[in-house]
Amino acid sequence: MANNLPSFLLRDCMLWADRTLKIGQIGDITPPVPAAKVDEMRNAGMIKPREVHMGYEKLEFSFKMPGLDPQTLKLFGLAPGTENPFMITGALVDEDGSEHSAVMTLRGFLKQADAGTWKGGDQAENDYTVSVNYYKLEIDGDPIYEIDDFDIKVGGVSQRQGIRNALLL
């Protein structure tokens, strides 16, 4: 009989910024959201428009920190072409007690370091946004997505290999 209990529920998460662990310093993390870029098309003879897949939207992720962390702040404003590694990990738990690991390996640059509003007696919230040039999601070591500027792999299989072959790449 199949297990119908909820599974892969996020119980905790962590961030590494430029290989530095941020345990106890992160308020929340918004991971990258892969999204298809589509155009609407309605050609002769069609009775309705349809969306055609044209590639993928840019990727970014963000995180919040209550503290003004110097190491993280120094990742902003680096020379063009400089990328930093980031890693987001998640502890996933099934309601039957099984535990799983989610790992997002990312590479990109800090494009925004927002120190927020400061007010005496209130905790400040600092918002950071990272432009992502490489993204890989694995659950329990199995590849789910791997995306860079030239390819997307789903389950470890290139979804652009035919196009790459047509381009003689």
C-alpha positions in Angstrom: 0.0 0.0 0.0 1.3 3.4 -1.0 2.2 5.9 1.7 -0.3 8.8 1.5 1.3 10.9 4.2 2.7 14.3 3.4 6.4 14.1 2.4 9.5 16.2 1.6 8.3 19.0 4.0 10.9 21.7 4.7 11.8 21.7 8.4 15.0 23.8 8.3 17.3 25.5 5.9 20.8 27.0 5.7 22.9 29.3 3.5 26.5 29.4 2.6 27.7 32.7 1.0 31.1 32.5 -0.7 31.7 29.3 1.2 31.0 30.9 4.6 28.3 29.3 6.7 25.6 31.7 7.8 24.1 29.6 10.7 21.9 31.6 13.0 22.2 34.7 10.7 19.6 34.2 8.0 16.0 35.3 8.5 14.6 33.7 5.3 15.7 32.6 1.9 13.8 32.8 -1.4 15.3 30.3 -3.8 15.6 30.8 -7.5 12.3 30.2 -9.4 12.9 28.5 -12.8 10.4 30.0 -15.3 10.0 29.4 -19.0 10.1 32.4 -21.3 7.1 32.2 -23.6 5.7 34.3 -26.4 2.1 34.3 -27.6 1.6 33.2 -31.2 -1.5 33.0 -33.4 -0.7 32.2 -37.1 -3.0 31.8 -40.1 -5.6 29.1 -39.6 -5.3 29.0 -35.8 -8.5 29.6 -33.9 -6.7 30.7 -30.7 -3.3 31.9 -29.7 -0.9 29.5 -28.0 2.2 30.1 -26.0 5.5 29.0 -27.5 8.5 28.2 -25.4 11.4 30.6 -26.2 13.9 29.7 -23.5 14.1 30.6 -19.8 13.8 33.7 -17.7 16.8 35.0 -15.7 17.4 33.4 -12.3 17.9 35.2 -9.0 17.5 34.4 -5.3 17.3 36.5 -2.2 17.8 36.3 1.5 17.3 38.4 4.6 19.6 38.9 7.5 18.9 40.7 10.8 22.5 41.7 11.1 24.7 43.9 8.9 27.3 41.2 8.1 30.6 42.6 6.7 31.5 39.4 4.9 28.3 39.4 3.0 28.3 43.1 2.3 31.8 42.7 0.7 30.3 40.4 -2.0 28.6 43.5 -3.5 30.3 45.7 -6.1 33.0 43.4 -7.1 34.6 43.7 -10.6 32.4 42.7 -13.6 32.7 39.0 -14.3 33.3 38.1 -10.6 31.1 35.4 -9.4 30.7 33.9 -5.9 29.5 30.5 -4.9 26.4 30.1 -2.8 24.7 27.0 -1.4 21.3 26.6 0.1 20.5 23.4 2.0 17.2 22.2 3.3 16.3 19.4 5.7 13.1 17.7 4.3 11.1 15.4 6.5 8.2 13.0 5.6 5.4 12.5 8.0 6.5 8.9 8.4 9.8 10.2 9.9 12.0 9.7 6.8 14.5 12.5 6.3 15.9 14.0 3.0 18.4 16.5 2.0 17.8 19.3 -0.6 20.9 21.1 -1.9 20.9 24.1 -4.2 24.4 24.9 -5.6 24.5 28.4 -7.1 27.0 30.7 -8.7 26.4 34.4 -9.3 27.0 37.9 -8.0 25.4 40.0 -5.3 23.4 42.6 -7.2 21.7 44.3 -4.3 22.5 44.8 -0.6 19.6 46.7 0.9 20.2 47.8 4.5 16.5 48.4 5.0 15.1 50.8 7.6 16.9 51.5 10.8 15.0 52.4 13.9 16.2 52.4 17.5 14.6 49.5 19.5 13.6 47.6 16.4 15.5 44.8 14.6 16.8 45.9 11.2 16.2 43.6 8.2 18.8 43.6 5.5 17.7 42.3 2.1 20.2 40.8 -0.4 19.5 39.7 -4.0 21.8 37.5 -6.1 21.9 37.3 -9.9 22.3 33.5 -10.6 24.3 32.3 -13.5 24.4 28.6 -12.5 21.8 26.7 -10.5 21.7 23.0 -9.6 19.0 21.4 -7.4 19.6 17.9 -5.9 17.3 16.0 -3.6 18.9 13.1 -1.8 21.8 13.4 -4.2 19.6 12.9 -7.3 19.8 15.8 -9.8 16.5 17.6 -10.3 17.5 20.7 -12.3 20.8 22.0 -13.6 20.7 25.3 -15.4 23.4 27.6 -16.8 23.4 30.1 -19.7 23.6 27.4 -22.4 21.7 24.3 -21.2 19.1 23.0 -18.8 19.2 19.4 -17.5 16.1 17.9 -15.9 16.8 14.7 -14.0 20.4 14.8 -15.4 19.2 14.8 -19.1 19.9 17.8 -21.3 16.7 19.3 -22.7 18.7 21.3 -25.4 20.9 18.6 -26.8 19.1 18.5 -30.1 19.4 22.3 -30.5 23.1 22.1 -29.5 23.6 19.4 -32.1 21.9 21.5 -34.8 24.2 24.3 -33.9 27.2 22.0 -34.2 28.2 22.5 -30.6 
